């Protein structure tokens, strides 16, 4: 399937979702989010939406049955985040939040700073009362994270989790250290790096479009923190990771005058060096 036809398939599925939603009286609103709403959808993009269901109809709303009207489903289940995840017959993925309309729509404006809907009227596929459109329009302008408190939080997180990493390595738990390094520490490093580079558009998924968003020096530093799950490879990556974390923290401290626990940072470096 070509990129063009795959994009058309997503557009067609969204159009079909709009049609089905308007025909189902149980739905008060439908709000898209994700790559399609920010103009970044491609052949590999998912369809992601909030289905705002009338509060008194939520219990009898069969999500998989409703979504099967879009296209045949190969998989449908509630994932680890409580979201209805589906796989359609053409391998397009979907994530759908089945949400009571009353409190759910009221929550939308609280997403400011984490969610951007540059074309909010396009993201709203159904709005029977006008509430959802008004709420979505409050997300039209992206509000970047406040730098000082965010930088302080991230440097503290990196300090805490890297200390845990050092203890785990000292215990000899290489697989656990590998997972900690890549799934907990790396995303926070990338967020701090994005904050410093004024590149926060992909804040919630900081590895997204990293190749286009960050300069080559940062990409090389990030690459040096990755490793196969082998003893010496993970230990080397951990030391490289902590050096990058400290460099990012020092840069943040110079720019925003945040506090760094320098003695603790040295102790963590010593622990990592001792666990060779």
N, C-alpha and C positions, 0 to 999 in steps of 0.2 A: 504494500500500500504506500502511495506517495505521501509526502508531507502535506501537500495540498488537499488530497482526498481525506487524510486523517483529520486535518483541521475542519474540513467540511463535515466530517462525521460528528465531531464535537459540536459544531454549530447546529447541526440537525438535531442532535440529542437534546441540546438546550432548548431549541424551539419546541420539540416534542414535550419536554418537561413543562414548559410554559403552558402549552395547550392542555395537558393533563391536569395541571394545578388549577387552572381556571374552571375546569369541569368538575372538580371535586369540592363540594361544599364544606367538607371537613377542614380544609386548609384556609387559613386567614392570610398567609403570606409565604413567599419563597424568596430566599436571598442567596445568590451565588457568592462564592469567595474563591480565592486561589488564583492560579496563573491566568485564567481566561479574563478575569475582571481587571487585571492590570496590563493586559495586552501582551502577555508573554507565553500564551498557549502555543504548543507545537504538537507534533505527531505523537508525543509520549505523555501528553497531559491528561489529568484526571478530570472528572466532573465532581464538583464539591458544592454542597448547598445546605442551608438550613431550611427545613420544612416546618413552618410554624402552624401547628395544628390547634384547632379550637380546643380550649382547655377541657371541655366536657366530652370531647371525642378522642382524646389521646389514647385512652385505654383500648379502644376498638379499632385503632388505625394500624393496619397490617402493612408495615413498610416494604418488605420484600414483594408483596403482591402488587403494591402500587408501582414500585420501580420496575417490576417485570413487564409493565406496559410500555416502558421505554425501549427495552430490548430483552431477549432471553438472558437469564442469569445463570452463570456457572457456579457462583459462590455468593452467599449472603450470610453475614453473621455480625454480631455486635463485637467490635474489637476492644482492645485493652483500654481504650479511652472512652468507652461507652458510646461509640459512634457506629452507626450501621454502615458497614463496609460491604461493597458488592464488586463482583467482576462480571462484566457483560460478555456475551458470546464472541465479541470481536476483540477481547482482552483489554478493553478500556476499563479502568478502575473507577470506582465512585465512592465518595464518603458523604453520608447524609446524617445530619443531626435532626432527630425527631424531637421537637421542642414545643412545650406548651406556649401558645401565642402570647398570653397575658404577660408573664414575667420574662419570657424569651425576648420579645421585641423591646421591652424596656431596658434590657441589658445591652443592646447593640451600641448605644453611645459610649458605654464604658470601655469599648475596645480602642478608643483613641490612643494613639501611640504604639499600637501593636498591629492594627489592621488598617490597610488603605484601600479605599474603593474610589479610584479617580473618576469613574463613570458610574456613580451610585444609581442613577435611574436605569441604566442597563443591567446592573447587578440585581435589581428587584424584578423578579419575574411575575410576582403576584402580590398585590396589596389591596385588600378589600376595604380597608378603613383609612388609609393614608398614613397610619402610624409608622409602618415599616419604611416608607420612603423618607419621611421626616428624619427618622433615626439614621438611616443609611447615609443621608446627605451630610451628617456630622462627621463622616469618615472620609469625605472627599479630599481633604488635605492631609498629607502624612505629617504626623508630629514626631520628629526624631526623639530618641531617648535623651533625657536631661543628662549632660555629659559628666558633671562632677559626681553626683550620687551614683550614677551608673558605673563610672570608672572605679569608684571606691568599692562598690559591691563586687564587681568582677575581679578586682585584684585580691580582695578578701577570699572570694570563692576559689580562685586559683591557688592561693596560699594553702587553704584548708584541704582542698582535694589533692594537691600535690604532696602534702604531708602524708595523707592517707596512702597515696601511691608509693611513697618511699617505704612506709611500714609494710605494705603488701609485698613489695619486692624483697624486703629484708626477710620476710617469711618464706619467700621462694614460690609465691603463687603467681606464676608467669601469666597464665591465661586470664586471671582476674585483673592483674595489672594492665594487661593489653586492653581489656574491655574498658577499664576505668580511664585509661589514657585517651582512647578514641571516642568513647561515647559521652563522657562527662567533661573532661578537661578541654579537649580540642574545640568543642562548640563555644565554650566561654572565651578561649583564646581568640577565636575568630571574631567574636562579638567585640572584644576589646580592641582588636586590630581594626575592625570596621569603624568603631567609634573614633579612633585616632585618625583614620583616613577619610573621615566624613563620607563614608559609604555605607549608610545604614538602611538602604532600601530593602535588602533581604535580611532584615534583623532576626526574624523568628527562625529562619533556616539559614544560618550564616555561611554554610558551605555552598549554597545555591549560587550559581554563576560566579563562583570565586575566580575562575580563570579570566573572566572579563572585568570583575570589579576591583581586584586588588593588584598592586604592582608586583613585578616578578620577584623582588627581594622578599616580600612577605610570602609569596607562594613557595619559594624555596625554603624559607624557614618552616612553614607549615609542613612541607614534604619531609623535612628532617625529623619531624616528631612522629612520623608514621613508621610502622614496623610489622614484619611478620611475627607471629606469636611464638618466637624462639627466644630463649633466655637472654643471650647477649644483645640481640637486636632490640628487644623491649627495653633493656637497661640503658642502652645507648640512646634510644628514642626518648626515654624518660628524662635523661640528663639534658638532651637537646630541647625538649619541651620546657623544662624549668628555666633554662637559660633564656628562651624566647619569652616566657611569661615574665621573667624579671626585667628583660629589656623593654617589653611593652609597658610594664608597671612603672618603670623609671621614666619612660617617655610621658606617660599619663601624669605622673607626679610633677614633672617639669612644666606641663601645660596647665594643670588644674590644681596644683598644690594639694593633692590627696596625701593621706598618711600611709607610709609603708613601714611595716614591722621589720626593719632591716636585720636585726639580730636573728629573728626567727627565720628570715629568708636564708641567711648564712647557715643556720642549723639544718635546714632542709637540704641545702646544697651538700653539706657534709654527709648527711644520711644517704643521699643518692650516690655520692662518690664512694662511700663505704660499702655499698651493696653491689659492687662490681662482680 
